[in-house]
């Protein structure tokens, strides 16, 4: 019953007000959120890397979803690992199998170890070119240290603008 109550309060009151002890992840991308279970990749769909959601991007820009540090940006620029000032760890993985593009169609504005503020532009990518090359652009956004939290509450099946609250980690 406490899980149901926490879930209901989150949706009724919003991410910010439901549980001040939790951590909020803001959307790094403008687009449509979808459950990880609908991502066409078993690593993400079965939550092997952690819990969260995915975003079908409407624009090719990735913004810092919180104040923190770029823990790792892949050489191929398709994925960014982040660590928030509050300890939350996040993976933003642009597209499926896009590692094979070797950085083509991606422009990074950050580097490993760089401090970022919520809203800083971190990455740009060409949605149409990636799709024309035969890759999906669905972007998993995953809390990679899920075990630290009792609940991960994603805002699924919603159209969101960048920097809208999308995940609450309690």
C-alpha positions as CSV (number, residue, x, y, z in Angstrom):
1,X,0.0,0.0,0.0
2,X,2.8,2.5,0.7
3,X,4.1,2.1,-2.9
4,X,0.6,2.8,-4.3
5,X,0.3,5.9,-2.1
6,X,3.7,7.2,-3.1
7,X,2.9,6.6,-6.7
8,X,-0.5,8.3,-6.5
9,X,0.9,11.3,-4.6
10,X,3.7,11.7,-7.2
11,X,1.2,11.9,-10.0
12,X,-1.3,14.1,-8.2
13,X,1.1,16.5,-6.6
14,X,3.9,16.3,-9.1
15,X,7.5,15.2,-8.9
16,X,8.7,18.2,-6.9
17,X,6.1,18.1,-4.2
18,X,5.5,14.4,-3.6
19,X,8.6,13.6,-1.7
20,X,11.2,16.2,-1.0
21,X,13.6,13.5,0.1
22,X,13.7,12.1,-3.4
23,X,15.9,13.2,-6.3
24,X,14.4,14.6,-9.5
25,X,15.8,14.0,-13.0
26,X,14.8,16.6,-15.6
27,X,14.4,15.6,-19.2
28,X,17.6,16.0,-21.2
29,X,15.6,16.0,-24.5
30,X,12.3,17.3,-25.9
31,X,10.1,14.5,-27.1
32,X,7.7,11.7,-26.1
33,X,8.5,9.5,-23.1
34,X,8.0,5.7,-23.4
35,X,8.5,2.9,-20.9
36,X,11.8,1.1,-21.1
37,X,9.9,-2.1,-21.8
38,X,9.0,-0.7,-25.2
39,X,12.6,-0.1,-26.2
40,X,13.7,-2.5,-29.0
41,X,16.9,-3.6,-27.1
42,X,16.8,-6.2,-24.4
43,X,19.6,-4.6,-22.4
44,X,17.4,-1.5,-21.9
45,X,14.0,-3.2,-22.0
46,X,14.8,-5.6,-19.2
47,X,16.4,-2.9,-17.1
48,X,19.8,-4.6,-16.9
49,X,21.5,-1.2,-16.7
50,X,19.0,0.3,-14.4
51,X,15.5,1.8,-14.3
52,X,14.2,4.9,-16.0
53,X,12.4,5.6,-19.3
54,X,13.2,6.4,-22.9
55,X,12.4,9.4,-25.0
56,X,11.5,9.6,-28.7
57,X,13.4,12.8,-29.5
58,X,11.8,15.7,-31.4
59,X,15.0,17.7,-31.6
60,X,18.6,16.7,-31.6
61,X,19.8,18.4,-28.4
62,X,20.7,16.9,-25.1
63,X,20.8,19.2,-22.1
64,X,22.2,18.6,-18.6
65,X,19.3,17.1,-16.6
66,X,20.7,18.4,-13.3
67,X,23.8,20.1,-11.8
68,X,26.7,17.6,-11.7
69,X,29.6,16.1,-13.6
70,X,30.0,14.4,-16.9
71,X,31.4,11.1,-15.5
72,X,32.0,9.8,-19.0
73,X,31.2,10.7,-22.6
74,X,31.8,7.9,-25.0
75,X,34.4,8.5,-27.7
76,X,31.6,7.9,-30.2
77,X,29.5,10.6,-28.5
78,X,26.3,8.6,-28.5
79,X,26.1,8.2,-24.7
80,X,26.9,10.2,-21.6
81,X,27.3,9.0,-18.1
82,X,26.6,11.6,-15.4
83,X,26.8,12.0,-11.7
84,X,24.5,14.5,-10.0
85,X,25.7,16.6,-7.1
86,X,23.2,14.6,-5.0
87,X,24.8,11.3,-6.0
88,X,22.3,10.1,-8.5
89,X,24.0,8.4,-11.5
90,X,22.4,8.7,-15.0
91,X,23.1,7.2,-18.4
92,X,21.7,9.0,-21.4
93,X,22.1,6.8,-24.5
94,X,21.1,8.4,-27.8
95,X,19.6,5.8,-30.1
96,X,20.1,2.1,-30.4
97,X,23.3,0.6,-31.8
98,X,24.4,4.2,-32.6
99,X,27.9,3.3,-31.3
100,X,28.4,1.9,-34.8
101,X,28.2,5.4,-36.3
102,X,31.6,6.2,-34.6
103,X,30.5,9.7,-33.7
104,X,29.1,10.6,-37.1
105,X,26.1,12.9,-36.8
106,X,27.0,13.8,-33.1
107,X,28.6,17.0,-31.8
108,X,29.7,16.9,-28.2
109,X,29.9,20.2,-26.1
110,X,31.2,18.5,-23.0
111,X,34.2,16.3,-22.0
112,X,34.9,13.8,-19.3
113,X,35.0,15.3,-15.8
114,X,33.4,18.6,-16.9
115,X,31.0,20.2,-14.4
116,X,27.6,21.1,-15.9
117,X,24.6,23.1,-14.7
118,X,21.0,21.9,-15.3
119,X,20.1,23.2,-18.8
120,X,23.7,23.3,-20.3
121,X,23.8,22.0,-23.9
122,X,25.9,18.8,-23.8
123,X,25.3,17.1,-27.1
124,X,23.7,17.7,-30.5
125,X,22.7,14.9,-32.9
126,X,21.1,14.8,-36.4
127,X,17.9,12.8,-36.0
128,X,17.2,12.5,-39.7
129,X,20.7,11.4,-40.6
130,X,20.8,8.8,-37.9
131,X,17.4,7.4,-39.0
132,X,18.4,7.5,-42.7
133,X,21.5,5.4,-41.7
134,X,19.1,2.8,-40.3
135,X,19.3,3.5,-36.6
136,X,16.5,4.2,-34.1
137,X,16.9,7.4,-32.2
138,X,14.9,6.4,-29.1
139,X,17.0,7.6,-26.1
140,X,17.0,5.6,-22.9
141,X,17.5,7.7,-19.8
142,X,18.5,5.4,-17.0
143,X,19.3,5.8,-13.3
144,X,22.3,3.5,-13.2
145,X,22.6,3.4,-9.4
146,X,19.0,2.2,-9.1
147,X,19.9,0.0,-6.1
148,X,20.6,3.1,-3.9
149,X,16.9,4.1,-4.2
150,X,13.8,2.3,-2.9
151,X,11.7,3.5,-5.9
152,X,12.3,4.9,-9.4
153,X,9.2,6.7,-10.6
154,X,9.4,7.5,-14.4
155,X,6.9,9.8,-16.1
156,X,6.0,7.5,-19.0
157,X,3.8,8.1,-22.1
158,X,4.0,11.9,-21.9
159,X,5.1,14.6,-24.3
160,X,7.8,16.6,-22.5
161,X,10.0,19.6,-23.2
162,X,13.6,19.5,-22.2
163,X,14.1,20.2,-18.5
164,X,10.6,18.9,-17.5
165,X,10.7,16.6,-14.5
166,X,10.7,13.0,-15.8
167,X,12.1,10.7,-13.1
168,X,11.8,10.7,-9.3
169,X,14.2,8.6,-7.4
170,X,13.1,8.0,-3.8
